[in-house]
Amino acid sequence: MKINDVIKYANENGAKMVDFKFIDSPGQWQHITYPIGRLEEGLEDGFGFDGSSIRGWQAIHNSDLLMMPDPKTAMMDPFLSTPTLSLTCNIVDPITKQPYGRCPRGLAMRAEAYLRSTGIADTAYFGPEAEFFVFDSIQFGEGPNEAFFHVDSSEGRWNTGTSEPGGNLGHKPNFKGGYFPVSPIDSMTDLRTDMCLVMQKVGIDVETHHHEVGTAGQAEIDMRFDQLTSMADQMMWFKYVVKNVAKAAGKSATFMPKPLFGDNGSGMHTHMSLWKGGNPLFAGDAYAGLSEMALYYIGGVLKHAPALSALANPSMNSYKRLVPGFEAPVSLAYSARNRSAAIRIPIVGTSPKSKRIEFRSPDPTANPYLAFAAMMMAGLDGIENKIHPGEPLDKDIYALSPEELKDVPQLPTSLPAALEALREDNEFLLKGDVFTPDILDAWIDYKYENEVNYVRLRPVPAEFALYYDV
């Protein structure tokens, strides 16, 4: 769309308000709403705001920033009672009008521009599979003398001995048993379908939905792949739709990677491929039907995976899912079909267009603009430096002995370890000024100050169970 197209679209849909959205560094949408009469002004000149109030952005003495809407992102918000046009914005300096360096969407666009400048490819496609839980209610809190959380789910396996409205009717998925029985064990089919229908209204091409392995309403809705920035835009709509449809149904959805002890966590397996001139570049006659370029791309991702985890698994809770010795993709190996390796080559038919790789360790707490850009930069570094990934690992990694595993690199086991890996290994991200030292320093500082230390300083209930009687 161009500016006139957006105005026409707003008029045709009876929009009375316009909502400007942008993404902050940790990965959440922020927004501000104006009467529709200010739409043309906003499209042409943007609107200023206080950047010091946004997490990880400007200092208070230099706080002014400008949000500039992207006309291509115009969409009617499906949840607001007043007809409201939604536009996703890029952030720029109000004086120079240059892109603001810490704007994640602007960074993703720089990554795509860098890809084209290399001549290697002109398009990077991404297809994330973001898993999530749907609970009936959630309670949590902490203070100097207490800390607790309580999850309730009518589908939770622990709920067989408690009462429900009308009496407990059974049919609960077992722990790790949710993949994927029909109703009444799967009680969420209609809810997931409602989510899919709303996603289609906002332009997301939905491929399928199903119950995931975990109990208590763990779910997956798959979207068709798209280009890097566009896919990140859709990922934001995806989360927005899932949470709001769940809330309208009297439930609560979370993308937290590990909300339940003893059950599967939620990942965001991410499919990637490179194309040039409309032709796929990852198909060939090497291992699993891959091209040499695809193998080098895998080599780059595996080499830089510890640093990538600081962006693709950016929460303290992420590493409750990524625990060595359990069923998590922590081993930095690649394999065809094998879901225990960090990178899998899906077997999806003979068409070269379907050839891709699947990076299985990321989770949906990631800021998609930053994570997708970083994954692509790692893969490009592998291509540029011909980093071969070595031999594939086609065995069940979870069944390997310690002796067999000792030479297989592993992901970091904590967020601080991942942040230190990023501090040591980031030159591949700095190419083409896609990432900058300022962005990376701000990210690392923010994570330590607001998340790592926050969790480190607080005792948790499990520690009382282990140590109170010592």
Helices and strands as residue ranges (DSSP letters): H 3-12, E 17-23, E 29-35, G 36-38, H 39-45, E 47-50, G 51-53, G 60-62, E 64-69, G 71-73, E 75-76, E 84-92, H 104-118, E 123-135, E 137-143, E 146-152, G 157-161, H 189-201, E 206-211, E 219-223, E 226-227, H 228-248, E 252-254, E 268-276, E 279-280, G 287-289, H 292-312, H 318-321, E 334-336, E 343-345, G 352-354, E 357-359, H 368-384, G 397-399, H 402-405, H 415-424, H 427-430, G 431-433, H 437-447, I 448-452, H 453-456, H 461-467
